[in-house]
Amino acid sequence: MVTGLQRFGTIGGAFRDEEAAIKTLRDVTENTGWADPYLRLGDIYRFGRDVDRDEAKGIENYTRAAERGHMEAQHKLGDIYHRAKDYTKALTYYILASDQGHARAQGKAGQMFFLGEGLPMDYPKAYYYYEKASLQGDVIALYNVGVMCRRGRGVPIDNEKAFKHYKLAANKGHKLAQYNLGQLYFRQGKFEKAMKYYELSAKQKHVKSIGKLGEMYHAGQGCPRNLTKAFDYTHRAADLGNPIAQMTLGDFYLRRGGYYHHVQALKYFKLALNQHHSKAPGRIAYTLGKFEGFSAYQKVFSTWEPKVATPEELQEIPDHIQPF
């Protein structure tokens, strides 16, 4: 089998061993000043392609490529130092790559300024780098520019520009942008357009979009009323962890009556309780009261605590910046 390094070490049609291949790459870089072979050497050592993995040698070769102006090497070094929480070096390399037009590096520089990683938060600078990446069509940057324009972070509030960027990101398949665009259309009473973007986002298993479709089919907003589809979408959203859908489904089963349906209601109310939905304790207590009497209230409320959102959950909140 011909390895990657053997291909690099091919001279005049004769295959060399790994050591000769690496020497060939080094000779090319030293004699020509090209940066790309250093990037390839960095990948070879860092990922252990045909050689023993050596992170230090990988970084050494990336650095040589970066010093010669290779923007992908600069971007990779930014990632390496960012993971190591050496934010000063990370930002230095992201900016070097950004200045050469590297869209992902621009987005990551924007993220560092937005979150204040290793430096004070600076929304105007975050917006500057996000916008540079968005102009190259980076979908996350498009979404984040929309967020910042809508929230007025780093720039004055500009709902028209926010809408434009959400739509650009949504049409590139960004599920949060699709959901937010659906929300904006819904608030304007444009239910058919709202449903279109909820459906696009729901196809990517965005839980809130699935839940909204259940609500719209139930109310007949943007579509003929269809209780079967309403139930199906609400059930899907509930099973995927949407606490609002879990409460809605629980209420549905509770209204149906009977032992089996009350058990199902209790199941979904408890799932909502695990996410600290504010109305879940009362619903559980009411349902348990049908079996055990209303002393169940004390049992339920004694174990309930208010919810604190995790960083992962915050990413799903509309108008919240999405990390790169």
ZIKAVEN-V861630 format. One record per residue. N is the residue number from 1. RES is the residue in three letters. PHI is phi as a letter, one per 20 degrees, with the letter a starting at -180 (NA if undefined). PSI is psi in whole degrees, -180 to 180 (none if undefined). Layout:
# ZIKAVEN-V861630
N_RES_PHI_PSI, N_RES_PHI_PSI
This chain:
# ZIKAVEN-V861630
1_MET_NA_138, 2_VAL_e_119, 3_THR_e_168, 4_GLY_g_-41, 5_LEU_f_-34, 6_GLN_f_-36, 7_ARG_f_-41, 8_PHE_f_-30, 9_GLY_e_12, 10_THR_f_124, 11_ILE_c_120, 12_GLY_m_29, 13_GLY_n_-5, 14_ALA_e_129, 15_PHE_f_137, 16_ARG_d_168, 17_ASP_e_179, 18_GLU_g_-42, 19_GLU_f_-41, 20_ALA_f_-35, 21_ALA_f_-45, 22_ILE_f_-40, 23_LYS_f_-37, 24_THR_f_-46, 25_LEU_f_-44, 26_ARG_f_-42, 27_ASP_f_-41, 28_VAL_f_-45, 29_THR_f_-43, 30_GLU_f_-37, 31_ASN_e_-24, 32_THR_d_-22, 33_GLY_m_7, 34_TRP_f_146, 35_ALA_e_-31, 36_ASP_g_-41, 37_PRO_f_-34, 38_TYR_f_-39, 39_LEU_f_-43, 40_ARG_f_-41, 41_LEU_f_-40, 42_GLY_g_-44, 43_ASP_f_-41, 44_ILE_g_-48, 45_TYR_f_-41, 46_ARG_f_-39, 47_PHE_d_1, 48_GLY_m_44, 49_ARG_e_101, 50_ASP_m_0, 51_VAL_c_168, 52_ASP_f_138, 53_ARG_f_134, 54_ASP_b_95, 55_GLU_g_-41, 56_ALA_f_-43, 57_LYS_f_-34, 58_GLY_f_-47, 59_ILE_f_-39, 60_GLU_g_-45, 61_ASN_f_-36, 62_TYR_g_-41, 63_THR_f_-42, 64_ARG_f_-40, 65_ALA_f_-41, 66_ALA_f_-40, 67_GLU_f_-24, 68_ARG_e_9, 69_GLY_n_14, 70_HIS_f_113, 71_MET_f_-30, 72_GLU_f_-36, 73_ALA_f_-41, 74_GLN_f_-42, 75_HIS_f_-45, 76_LYS_f_-39, 77_LEU_f_-39, 78_GLY_g_-44, 79_ASP_f_-44, 80_ILE_f_-47, 81_TYR_f_-30, 82_HIS_f_-43, 83_ARG_f_-32, 84_ALA_e_2, 85_LYS_m_25, 86_ASP_e_79, 87_TYR_f_-29, 88_THR_f_-49, 89_LYS_f_-39, 90_ALA_g_-49, 91_LEU_f_-37, 92_THR_g_-48, 93_TYR_f_-36, 94_TYR_f_-41, 95_ILE_f_-38, 96_LEU_g_-45, 97_ALA_f_-37, 98_SER_f_-42, 99_ASP_f_-19, 100_GLN_e_4, 101_GLY_n_20, 102_HIS_f_111, 103_ALA_f_-43, 104_ARG_f_-38, 105_ALA_f_-38, 106_GLN_f_-45, 107_GLY_f_-40, 108_LYS_f_-35, 109_ALA_f_-43, 110_GLY_g_-42, 111_GLN_f_-42, 112_MET_f_-41, 113_PHE_f_-37, 114_PHE_f_-44, 115_LEU_e_-13, 116_GLY_m_45, 117_GLU_e_106, 118_GLY_m_6, 119_LEU_b_164, 120_PRO_f_146, 121_MET_g_138, 122_ASP_b_91, 123_TYR_f_-41, 124_PRO_g_-41, 125_LYS_f_-37, 126_ALA_g_-46, 127_TYR_f_-40, 128_TYR_g_-47, 129_TYR_f_-37, 130_TYR_f_-42, 131_GLU_f_-39, 132_LYS_g_-42, 133_ALA_f_-37, 134_SER_f_-34, 135_LEU_f_-18, 136_GLN_e_5, 137_GLY_n_12, 138_ASP_f_124, 139_VAL_f_-38, 140_ILE_f_-40, 141_ALA_f_-40, 142_LEU_g_-46, 143_TYR_f_-45, 144_ASN_f_-35, 145_VAL_f_-40, 146_GLY_g_-44, 147_VAL_f_-47, 148_MET_f_-36, 149_CYS_f_-39, 150_ARG_f_-37, 151_ARG_e_-13, 152_GLY_m_40, 153_ARG_d_111, 154_GLY_n_-16, 155_VAL_b_160, 156_PRO_f_151, 157_ILE_g_131, 158_ASP_b_89, 159_ASN_f_-33, 160_GLU_f_-44, 161_LYS_f_-37, 162_ALA_f_-47, 163_PHE_g_-44, 164_LYS_g_-45, 165_HIS_f_-36, 166_TYR_g_-44, 167_LYS_f_-41, 168_LEU_f_-44, 169_ALA_f_-41, 170_ALA_f_-42, 171_ASN_f_-12, 172_LYS_e_4, 173_GLY_n_13, 174_HIS_f_115, 175_LYS_f_-33, 176_LEU_f_-38, 177_ALA_f_-40, 178_GLN_f_-44, 179_TYR_f_-47, 180_ASN_f_-38, 181_LEU_f_-40, 182_GLY_g_-41, 183_GLN_f_-43, 184_LEU_f_-45, 185_TYR_f_-39, 186_PHE_f_-44, 187_ARG_f_-25, 188_GLN_e_-1, 189_GLY_m_12, 190_LYS_e_76, 191_PHE_f_-35, 192_GLU_f_-42, 193_LYS_f_-38, 194_ALA_g_-46, 195_MET_f_-39, 196_LYS_g_-47, 197_TYR_f_-31, 198_TYR_f_-41, 199_GLU_f_-41, 200_LEU_f_-43, 201_SER_f_-38, 202_ALA_f_-33, 203_LYS_f_-22, 204_GLN_e_17, 205_LYS_m_33, 206_HIS_f_114, 207_VAL_f_-42, 208_LYS_f_-35, 209_SER_f_-40, 210_ILE_f_-43, 211_GLY_f_-40, 212_LYS_f_-37, 213_LEU_f_-39, 214_GLY_f_-43, 215_GLU_f_-41, 216_MET_f_-40, 217_TYR_f_-33, 218_HIS_f_-39, 219_ALA_e_-12, 220_GLY_m_39, 221_GLN_e_116, 222_GLY_m_6, 223_CYS_a_161, 224_PRO_f_145, 225_ARG_f_132, 226_ASN_b_99, 227_LEU_f_-28, 228_THR_f_-48, 229_LYS_f_-37, 230_ALA_g_-47, 231_PHE_f_-45, 232_ASP_f_-47, 233_TYR_f_-41, 234_THR_f_-40, 235_HIS_f_-44, 236_ARG_g_-47, 237_ALA_f_-40, 238_ALA_f_-44, 239_ASP_f_-23, 240_LEU_e_-1, 241_GLY_o_13, 242_ASN_f_113, 243_PRO_f_-31, 244_ILE_f_-45, 245_ALA_f_-37, 246_GLN_f_-41, 247_MET_f_-42, 248_THR_f_-44, 249_LEU_f_-40, 250_GLY_f_-43, 251_ASP_f_-39, 252_PHE_g_-50, 253_TYR_f_-36, 254_LEU_f_-40, 255_ARG_f_-28, 256_ARG_f_-31, 257_GLY_m_168, 258_GLY_n_155, 259_TYR_g_-50, 260_TYR_g_-47, 261_HIS_f_-33, 262_HIS_f_-36, 263_VAL_f_-43, 264_GLN_f_-42, 265_ALA_g_-46, 266_LEU_f_-38, 267_LYS_g_-48, 268_TYR_f_-33, 269_PHE_f_-38, 270_LYS_f_-37, 271_LEU_f_-41, 272_ALA_f_-36, 273_LEU_f_-38, 274_ASN_f_-21, 275_GLN_d_12, 276_HIS_m_38, 277_HIS_f_131, 278_SER_f_-27, 279_LYS_e_-6, 280_ALA_f_-42, 281_PRO_g_-43, 282_GLY_f_-40, 283_ARG_f_-41, 284_ILE_f_-44, 285_ALA_f_-42, 286_TYR_f_-44, 287_THR_f_-45, 288_LEU_f_-32, 289_GLY_g_-27, 290_LYS_f_-21, 291_PHE_d_-41, 292_GLU_d_-4, 293_GLY_n_163, 294_PHE_e_6, 295_SER_f_-13, 296_ALA_f_-25, 297_TYR_g_-48, 298_GLN_f_-41, 299_LYS_f_-42, 300_VAL_f_-51, 301_PHE_f_-22, 302_SER_f_-20, 303_THR_d_3, 304_TRP_e_135, 305_GLU_c_149, 306_PRO_f_152, 307_LYS_e_142, 308_VAL_d_122, 309_ALA_f_141, 310_THR_e_163, 311_PRO_g_-36, 312_GLU_f_-40, 313_GLU_f_-34, 314_LEU_f_-30, 315_GLN_f_-25, 316_GLU_e_-6, 317_ILE_f_130, 318_PRO_g_144, 319_ASP_m_27, 320_HIS_d_136, 321_ILE_g_138, 322_GLN_e_126, 323_PRO_f_156, 324_PHE_e_none
